[in-house]
């Protein structure tokens, strides 16, 4: 089934959980009892064809674990991951091999994702060989076309990873991900290891490829400026949970969750001179709690500047406010009026 033939949500994640350690079930999965690390806890979202969903939050909030489960590199403890209506979480390893053509990942460190013993041209060709795509004698021409698509000169095909720059290595990884013409690419911090000028080139490339091929991205990042440029919608994670989700401009301009407000207030304002008062900065106290022992009630209440007694005992649900804007906060409406 091609992306043109499928008209529903491309990806549906429902009630996704991933626990590490702690008590074990008969099936070898964490049960979520005391002692287990709740890396991802009851995460749900959807992603449409040709759309980008930004997934943001502090380090350790569960972003990467979520992405790894979607591409089959980690197994969920509970939950459903539907891709074009079919559950990926229940696939066996051989079944996942057939799905690799449609669901790819771009890792944070491109050099770590490449084999130092192989020329980059062979590494771009490798997915075509593994999945027996096309005629073998024509695959080198396909590699040349993929390199052209990501603005890499053809002579780089014979070089080894240590002989190319970080930006070129990232484009090699992108070309390899494109080789199988996927419908979905999970981008796990794809530009964080690059300098600013190279970041801009790679971001423009991702935008161009999405427009040309209709690829959907799950864009995992802590760089909120990059996320705003690339994403149609944004989901904010805190301690394994999505605490806010909405259209990008709406969420950035009118954040409803105190944690989102704190994240956005920390974005550097390059329009002001050093030392100039920016105003509106929300500084959170303390460190995020351990996912092995999350706080009762709202997970964020130990750092929230607006905490009330209800927050310490009653866990808020992710509820919709104003169209598709969703927030996990008991007092989101009241906080909204404080802006």
N, C-alpha and C positions, 0 to 999 in steps of 0.2 A: 504494500500500500504506500503510495507516494505521499509527500506532504500536500500536494495539490488535491489528492483524493480524500484526505482526512479533514473534516471540518469541525471537529470537536476540540476540546482542550488538548494540546499536545502532551502535557505532563500534568498529572494530578497526584499530589502527595497528601495523604490523609492519615492523621493520627500517628505520625512517624515517631518512633522511640528508639534510642540506642543506649543501652546500659553496659558498662564494663565492670567486671569483677563482682564481688558480693555473692549473694546466694545464687545458686544455679538451679535451673529447671531440669526436668527429665530430658529435655531436648538440647541441653547444653547452653541455653541462653540465659542471660541475666534476668532475674525476676523483678528487679527494681526495688528489692527490699533494702533494709539498712546496710550500709557498707558498699553498695554499688555506686559507681559514678554515673550520674544521669547526664550524659553528654548531650543528648537530644531528647526532648520530652514533649510529646503531643504536638508535633509540628505539622501544619497543613497549609498548602498553597497550591496554586495552579499556574500554568505557563502556556501561553498560546503560541501558535505557529508564527515565527518571525518576530517574536517579542523578547525583550530583555527584562528579567527580574533581577534587581540588585539585592544581594543579601549582605547586610552589614551588622557590625557589632564588635565588641572588644575581643582580643585574642582569648581563646578558650571558651567562647560562647556556644560553639557547636556548628559554626558555618561549614568548616571543612568536612566534618564528619557527615553532615547532611549531604554535601556534594558527593562524597565517596560512596554513600549508600545509593545515590541515584545512578551512578555509573557502575555499580556492582562490585566495587573494591572493598566494601564492608557490608555486612548483613544487618538489617534492622532487627531489633529485639521484638518490636511490634509495629504494626502499621502497614499501609498499602502504598505502593508506588506504581501508578498506572501510566504507561507510555502508549499513546494511541489506543487507549482503552484496555490494554493488557497489563497484568500485574507483573512488574519486574522483580519484586521482592521474593517471589516464589520460584524464580528460574534456577535451574541447575547450572553448574559451570559450563557444560557443553551448550546449553540453550543460550547462556549469556554470550558465548562466542559469536553466535549468529546475530545478536543484537548490537554488537560493537560497531557495526557499520552505521548505525543510526544514532548512537549515543556515545559521544567522545568527551575527553577532558583535556584541558590545558593546565599544566601544573605551574606552581609559583616559580620554581627555580628551573629555567629551561636547560641549563647545562647538566643538572642532576637527572633530568628526564631523558637525556640523550646518551647513547652508548659511545664511550670514548674510543672504542676500537673500530668503529665503522664510519666511513664517509657519510656526510649528511644526506647526499643524494640517495644512498642505499637505505638510509633510515626513513626517508620520505616514501620510498618505494615499498618498504616492508609490509605495510598494511595491505597493499594491493596483492602482494605475493601470498600473504597468510590467508586472505579471503578469496584468492583466485579470481580477482577482478580483471576483466578484459583479457586481451591476447598478450601473452608474455613478451613478445617482440615489440609491443607498442607501449609497454609500461614506462620505459625511459622517457618517451615523448610525453606521457602523462605527468611524470615527475617534473619535466621542464615546464609544463603548463602550470603546475601547482606552484613552482618557484616563481614564475612570472606573476601569478595571482597575488603572491605575498611580497612582491617587489624585491626578490633576491636575484642577483646576477647568476647566469647559468654556470659560470666557472666555480662557484662555491660548492657545487655538487660533489666535487672531488676532495674537498677539504674535510678535515676532522673537526669535531666540536671545539677543541682547544685552539684552533686556528681561526675562529670567527668571533665576532663581538657578541655581547649579551643580547643586543637588539636583534642581531641576525639569528642567534640561537632561538630566540622566542619566535621569530617568524618561521624558522624551520619546524618548530613544534606545532605552530598553527597550520602550516602546510601539511604536516603529517596527519593532524586531526581532520583536515578537509579532504584527505585522499579518498575516504570512503563515502563522501557526500552525506554527512550526518544531518539530521533534522534538529538535533540538540547538542550544544557544547556547554559543558560545565567549565567555567573559567575561574580557577582557584587562584586569586591574587596574581593575575597574569602580567601585571606591569609593576608590581611593588619592588622587584629587584632591579629595575631599570632606572637610568637617570631621566630627568624631566623631559629632555628633548626626544629621547628614544620612546618614552611613554607616549608622547603625543603622536608619534608615527604609528605605533602599534594600535592605539585607540582608534585613530582614523582608519586603519586597516580593518579592524573589527567592524566598524560602522559600515564600511564599503562592502565587506563580505556579507553582512546581514542583508543589506539592500539588494545585492546581486543574487544571493542564493536563498534568501528567506530563512536563514538559520535562526533558531531560538537560542538565547544565552541565559544561563543561570550565572550571574556575575557576582562572585564572592570577593569582597574587598573591605578593607578598613579605610580606604581613601574616599571620603565622601564627595569630594569634588569630581573625581573620575566617575563615581557611581551616578551622580546627577547628570553628567553629560551622556552617558550610555544607556541609562535605564528608563524604560517606560513606567515601571512600577518599582517600589522598594519595600522590602520587608526587613524589619529591625529585630535582631535576636539578642536576648539577654539570658544567660544561665540556662541555655538549652531550649528556651521558648521564644516564639515570635511574640513581641510585645506591641508592635505596630506595623501596619501594612497599608499602602495606598498609592495613588498616582504620585509620581515623583515630585512634580512641582507643588502639588497640594501638601504632601508630607513635609517637604522642605520649608514651605512658606508658613504652614500652620501645623506644626507637630503637636500631637495630643498627649503623648506619653512623656513623663518627666525624664526618662532615660534618653529618649530621642532628642528632647530639647537640650540635654547636656551634651550629647554627641555633636549636634549641629552648632552649638555655641562655641565649640572648640575648633571649628574650621578657621584657619588663618585668614585674616582680612588683609589682602595685599594692597588695598587702596589706602591704608592708613600707615603713617610713619611709625617706626619703632618707638615704643614707649607711649604712644597715643592711646588713650582710654577707648577701648572698643565698646564697653558697656554690654549688658545682657549676658555676660559669661556665667554659665552654671557650672560650678565646681563640685564634683561629687566627693563625698568623704569616704575614706577607706577603700579597700580592695573588694572585688567581687567575691561573694561567698564561695565555698567549695561546692562543686556539683555533686560531691559525695554526701553532702549534708546541707541541702538547700534550706533556706528559711521557711518557716510556716507561713501560710497566707500568701501574700504577694511576694515573689522572690526578690523584688526590688526594694522592699520596704526598709531594709537596713541602711540604704543609701539615699532614700528618697527625701527631698526637702519638704514634701507636702504630706508626709506619712500621718495617718490617723489610726485610731485603735482598730477599726475594721480591717485595715490593711494587714495587720499582724496575725489575724486569725482566719480570714476568709480569702481564698484564692480567687482572683478575678478571672472571668472568662474573656476570651478574645471576641469582642462584640463590634458590630458595624455601627458607625456614626457617620452621617453625611455621605450617602451613596455607597462607595466601596471602601471608604476609609475605616479601617478596623483598629481597635486599640484594646490592650489588656490592662485596664485601669478602672477602679471603682469611681473615680472622681474626674474623669477626663473632661466632662462638660464644664465643671467648675474651674479646672486648670486652664481650659481654653479661654475663659473670660479674663484670666489674669494677664494675658499678653497685651 
